Amino acid sequence: MGLLSGKTALVSGAARGIGKAIALKLASEGANIAFTDLRMDENGFATEKEIEAYGVKAKGYVSNAADFEDTAAVVKAIHKDFGSIDILVNNAGITRDGLMMRMTEDQWDSVITVNLKSAFNFIHACTPIMMRQKSGSIINMASVVGVSGNAGQCNYSASKAGMIGLAKSIAKEIGSRGIRANAIAPGFIETDMTGALSEEVREEWAKQIPLRRGGTPDDVANVALFLASDLSSYVTGQVIHCCGGMNM
């Protein structure tokens, strides 16, 4: 029997990358998967089929995670379709990098809205369901730069620091109702985004990492599985760094 048999997980922004890896990992341990993205294109439909290959229920939903009403509506639909929401992974996110002095208001607003407000939207919509169930695990995808900061990413760093503060606050607010909230802070993870970097830049990154390699989406997904399952039943309000030791 899988660690998550009979559970339903909702993963935002899961058609590709780290979100997809998390959805597949949770499905491999028996969780039914509802996932959202801005659009259901070939990536979304392919992800749906890959999840279903584990013998679980899977469905992708078109949703703007940054929109409060849209998120409330999609959570209502997911709850109706699946019957429960036991795990929430707030993964939706974007980058709009630039130095502070050159950053536009739109660059700031869009990153804060998509990365941070989306998590508020999903938590706001899902917690009443979890409170009635008297159980649940909320996982916010943060970043090491949300802890240490990073030049050229003040908007992204601020949004990810907010994800950490949000998880800790929620853990204190509703822990008594059997709901846990934690954050994962990935470091340099090998994705399509980092794959576009030059070999020179990648080598410089590796020098800063004690394990001397970038992480994989699966490395992050394994941490998410731990936090989603009862293996972490006494873990809440924590930030787990998945960064190869880059940030200690």
C-alpha positions as CSV (number, residue, x, y, z in Angstrom):
1,M,0.0,0.0,0.0
2,G,1.3,3.5,-0.9
3,L,2.0,6.2,1.6
4,L,-0.8,8.3,0.2
5,S,-3.4,5.7,-0.8
6,G,-6.9,7.2,-0.7
7,K,-5.6,10.8,-0.4
8,T,-6.3,13.6,-2.9
9,A,-3.5,16.1,-3.7
10,L,-4.0,19.4,-5.4
11,V,-0.9,20.8,-7.1
12,S,-0.9,24.2,-8.7
13,G,1.2,24.9,-11.7
14,A,1.9,21.2,-12.3
15,A,1.9,20.7,-16.1
16,R,5.7,20.8,-16.2
17,G,8.9,21.1,-14.2
18,I,9.0,20.7,-10.4
19,G,5.2,20.8,-10.1
20,K,4.9,17.9,-12.5
21,A,7.6,15.9,-10.7
22,I,5.7,16.4,-7.4
23,A,2.4,15.3,-8.9
24,L,3.9,12.2,-10.3
25,K,5.8,11.3,-7.1
26,L,2.6,11.7,-5.0
27,A,0.7,9.6,-7.5
28,S,3.3,6.9,-7.3
29,E,2.4,6.5,-3.7
30,G,-1.3,6.2,-4.3
31,A,-2.6,9.8,-4.3
32,N,-5.3,11.0,-6.6
33,I,-4.1,14.2,-8.3
34,A,-5.9,17.4,-9.2
35,F,-3.6,19.9,-10.8
36,T,-4.0,23.4,-12.2
37,D,-2.3,25.5,-14.8
38,L,-3.1,28.6,-16.8
39,R,-3.9,26.5,-19.8
40,M,-4.4,22.8,-20.7
41,D,-2.1,22.3,-23.6
42,E,-0.2,19.2,-24.8
43,N,2.0,19.4,-21.6
44,G,-1.1,19.3,-19.4
45,F,-2.8,16.5,-21.2
46,A,0.5,14.5,-21.3
47,T,0.9,15.0,-17.5
48,E,-2.6,13.8,-16.9
49,K,-1.9,10.6,-18.8
50,E,1.4,10.0,-17.0
51,I,-0.3,10.4,-13.6
52,E,-3.1,8.1,-14.6
53,A,-0.5,5.4,-15.5
54,Y,0.0,4.9,-11.7
55,G,-3.6,3.7,-11.5
56,V,-4.9,6.8,-9.7
57,K,-7.5,9.4,-10.7
58,A,-6.0,12.5,-12.3
59,K,-7.5,15.7,-13.8
60,G,-6.1,18.9,-14.9
61,Y,-8.0,22.2,-14.5
62,V,-7.6,25.5,-16.2
63,S,-7.2,28.2,-13.6
64,N,-5.6,31.5,-12.9
65,A,-4.1,30.9,-9.5
66,A,-3.5,34.6,-9.0
67,D,-7.3,35.3,-9.2
68,F,-9.2,34.9,-5.9
69,E,-12.6,34.1,-7.3
70,D,-11.2,31.8,-10.0
71,T,-9.2,29.8,-7.4
72,A,-12.3,29.5,-5.2
73,A,-14.3,28.2,-8.1
74,V,-11.7,25.6,-9.2
75,V,-11.2,24.3,-5.6
76,K,-15.0,23.9,-5.3
77,A,-15.0,21.9,-8.6
78,I,-12.0,19.8,-7.5
79,H,-13.7,19.0,-4.1
80,K,-16.8,18.0,-5.9
81,D,-14.9,15.8,-8.4
82,F,-12.6,14.1,-5.9
83,G,-14.5,14.2,-2.6
84,S,-11.6,15.5,-0.5
85,I,-8.5,17.7,-0.6
86,D,-5.9,16.2,1.7
87,I,-2.7,17.8,0.4
88,L,-2.2,21.2,-1.1
89,V,1.1,22.0,-2.9
90,N,1.4,25.7,-3.8
91,N,3.8,25.5,-6.7
92,A,2.5,28.1,-9.2
93,G,5.2,30.7,-9.9
94,I,7.0,33.0,-12.4
95,T,10.2,35.0,-12.6
96,R,10.6,38.6,-13.9
97,D,14.2,39.3,-12.9
98,G,15.9,42.7,-12.9
99,L,17.9,45.0,-10.7
100,M,15.8,47.0,-8.3
101,M,16.6,50.4,-9.8
102,R,15.5,49.2,-13.3
103,M,12.6,47.0,-12.2
104,T,9.2,48.1,-13.4
105,E,6.1,48.2,-11.2
106,D,4.6,45.4,-13.4
107,Q,7.6,43.2,-12.9
108,W,7.2,43.6,-9.1
109,D,3.4,43.2,-9.0
110,S,3.2,40.2,-11.4
111,V,5.7,38.1,-9.4
112,I,4.2,39.0,-6.0
113,T,0.7,38.3,-7.3
114,V,1.4,35.0,-9.1
115,N,3.9,33.6,-6.6
116,L,2.5,34.7,-3.2
117,K,-1.1,35.8,-3.6
118,S,-1.9,32.5,-5.4
119,A,-0.8,30.6,-2.3
120,F,-3.1,32.7,-0.2
121,N,-5.9,32.1,-2.7
122,F,-5.5,28.3,-2.5
123,I,-5.0,28.1,1.2
124,H,-8.1,30.3,1.8
125,A,-10.2,28.1,-0.4
126,C,-8.8,24.7,0.8
127,T,-8.5,25.2,4.6
128,P,-12.3,25.1,5.3
129,I,-12.3,21.6,3.6
130,M,-9.3,20.4,5.6
131,M,-10.8,21.8,8.8
132,R,-13.9,19.8,8.3
133,Q,-11.8,16.7,7.6
134,K,-9.6,17.6,10.7
135,S,-6.5,16.8,8.7
136,G,-4.4,18.2,5.9
137,S,-0.9,19.0,4.7
138,I,-0.1,22.3,3.0
139,I,3.3,22.7,1.2
140,N,4.5,26.0,0.0
141,M,7.2,26.0,-2.7
142,A,9.7,28.6,-1.5
143,S,13.3,29.0,-2.5
144,V,16.8,29.5,-1.0
145,V,16.7,33.0,-2.3
146,G,13.7,33.6,0.0
147,V,16.0,33.0,2.9
148,S,19.3,34.6,1.6
149,G,18.1,37.0,-1.0
150,N,19.6,37.4,-4.5
151,A,20.8,40.3,-6.5
152,G,18.5,40.9,-9.5
153,Q,15.6,39.0,-7.9
154,C,14.2,41.3,-5.2
155,N,10.7,40.6,-6.4
156,Y,11.1,36.8,-6.6
157,S,13.1,36.7,-3.3
158,A,10.4,38.7,-1.5
159,S,7.6,36.5,-2.9
160,K,9.4,33.3,-1.7
161,A,10.2,34.8,1.7
162,G,6.5,35.5,1.9
163,M,5.7,31.9,1.2
164,I,7.8,30.9,4.2
165,G,6.1,33.4,6.5
166,L,2.7,32.3,5.2
167,A,3.4,28.6,5.9
168,K,4.7,29.4,9.4
169,S,1.7,31.6,10.2
170,I,-0.8,29.0,8.9
171,A,0.9,26.3,10.9
172,K,0.3,28.3,14.1
173,E,-3.3,29.2,13.2
174,I,-4.7,25.8,12.3
175,G,-2.3,23.3,13.7
176,S,-4.9,22.5,16.4
177,R,-7.2,21.3,13.7
178,G,-4.8,18.6,12.5
179,I,-3.5,20.6,9.6
180,R,0.2,21.0,9.0
181,A,1.9,23.7,6.9
182,N,5.5,23.6,5.7
183,A,7.8,25.1,3.0
184,I,10.4,23.6,0.7
185,A,13.3,25.9,-0.3
186,P,14.9,24.4,-3.5
187,G,18.3,25.6,-4.6
188,F,19.7,25.2,-8.1
189,I,17.4,22.6,-9.7
190,E,17.9,21.3,-13.2
191,T,14.8,22.3,-15.1
192,D,14.0,23.7,-18.6
193,M,14.7,27.2,-17.1
194,T,18.1,26.4,-15.8
195,G,18.9,24.3,-18.9
196,A,18.9,27.5,-20.9
197,L,21.9,28.9,-18.9
198,S,25.4,28.7,-20.4
199,E,27.8,26.0,-19.3
200,E,30.0,28.6,-17.7
201,V,27.2,29.9,-15.5
202,R,26.2,26.3,-14.6
203,E,29.8,25.5,-13.6
204,E,29.9,28.6,-11.4
205,W,26.7,27.6,-9.7
206,A,28.1,24.1,-9.0
207,K,31.2,25.6,-7.3
208,Q,28.8,27.1,-4.7
209,I,27.2,23.8,-3.9
210,P,28.9,21.4,-1.5
211,L,27.5,18.4,-3.3
212,R,28.9,19.9,-6.5
213,R,25.8,19.3,-8.6
214,G,22.4,20.8,-9.3
215,G,19.4,19.1,-7.9
216,T,16.7,17.4,-9.9
217,P,12.9,17.9,-9.8
218,D,12.8,14.4,-8.3
219,D,15.0,15.5,-5.4
220,V,12.4,18.2,-4.6
221,A,9.5,15.8,-5.1
222,N,10.9,13.4,-2.6
223,V,10.9,16.2,0.1
224,A,7.3,17.0,-0.9
225,L,6.3,13.3,-0.5
226,F,7.8,13.3,3.0
227,L,5.8,16.5,3.9
228,A,2.6,15.2,2.3
229,S,2.7,11.9,4.1
230,D,2.3,10.7,7.7
231,L,6.1,10.3,7.8
232,S,6.1,14.0,8.7
233,S,3.1,13.8,11.0
234,Y,5.0,15.8,13.7
235,V,6.5,18.3,11.4
236,T,4.9,21.7,10.8
237,G,6.0,25.3,10.4
238,Q,9.3,24.3,9.0
239,V,11.4,25.2,6.0
240,I,13.3,22.2,4.4
241,H,16.2,23.3,2.2
242,C,16.7,21.1,-0.8
243,C,19.8,22.7,-2.2
244,G,22.8,20.3,-1.9
245,G,24.1,22.4,1.0
246,M,24.3,25.6,-1.0
247,N,22.4,27.5,1.8
248,M,23.4,26.4,5.3
